[in-house]
Every structure is written in C-alpha cells, then in structure tokens.
Amino acid sequence: MRIELLLLLVINLALVLTFWRLVRGPTLADRVVALDLITTLIIGDIVVFAIANDQPLLLDLVLVLALIAFLATVAFAHYIEKGGATWRKS
C-alpha cells in the first residue's frame, strides 16, 4: 500500500470524526474549533494529493485557504472578546 493512500485514509477518518464534533458540539466554541480543524484537515488532504500527483499549483490554493482560515479564527476571537457570544461554561 502506498503511503499517500494511508495518509489520505487517516486524514479523512479524522475529518469524519471532526465533522461529528461539529454537529454534536455542545457550545459555540466547540463548533468553531471543529470547523477550524476541518479546514486544517482539508488543507492536509490537498497537500498530500498535490505531493502524490506532482501538482505544485495546488499548494498555492492551500496557502490561500490557510490565510482565510486564520482570518476567520481571528474574527471569531474578536467577536467573543466584544461579548457577542454567550455560552455555558463547564
């Protein structure tokens, strides 16, 4: 078995489990962290695919996606800091 297929299998399994946390997560923060992790796992999928198929152009797409994900996380942190979200604390 090629290592790329094994990597894609593991990353996609983590993607499914993270999606379950996104749907089930009891708080808004859980859902945002799960969404951020989903974005990171999709980036990992694209990187493995790009390396396995010798497609360096896809790495530019990964860079843009990572920047957008970072800005979304910063925007959510700013939203929480301003008191826009309330959730229960455990």
Residue pairs with C-beta under 8 A, 6 or more apart in sequence:
2 52
4 48
4 49
4 51
4 52
7 48
8 45
8 48
8 49
11 41
11 44
11 45
11 48
12 45
14 41
15 38
15 41
15 42
15 45
18 34
18 37
18 38
18 41
19 34
19 38
21 30
21 34
22 31
22 34
22 35
22 38
25 31
25 34
26 88
27 87
27 88
28 85
28 87
29 80
29 85
29 87
32 73
32 76
36 69
36 72
36 73
39 65
39 69
39 72
40 69
42 65
43 62
43 65
43 66
43 69
46 58
46 61
46 62
46 65
47 58
47 59
47 62
49 55
49 58
50 56
50 57
50 58
50 59
50 62
79 85
